[in-house]
Amino acid sequence: MAPFAGATPPTTPPPTTPPGNGSCTAAAYHSGTVYVGGDTVSYSGRAWKAEWWTQGETPSTGGSGVWQDLGAC
């Protein structure tokens, strides 16, 4: 181990953030999962809420309109 100059080295590794999930607290979107109205997901650094039942429709502001964009997270 190399010496650590000038301070006490950390004893635990820094926290990691899952790729693509940023600071979102909602679970990441998965195309095979069934979502119902009110479910929230994170996708591409944004939070999304399902307006009704959906499966396989990627969160976006287009398409059927099932996803409501809740903003960046």
C-alpha positions, 0 to 999 in steps of 0.5 A: 500500500502506498503511503497517504500523505497529510491525512487519514485515508478513508476506511470505506469506499465512496458511494456509487450511483447506478449507471443511468439512474443519477439521483433518481429514487424511483426504480429504473425502467425495465421494458418487461415489467408491467406498470400500472397507473401511479407507478414511477420509474427513472429513465435517462436521468428523469422520473416518470409516472405511468398514467395507466397500465403499460408494458414495453413502452419506453418512457417518453412524452410521445407514443400513447401518452401513458408516461408523465414526465416528472422532471430531472432527477 
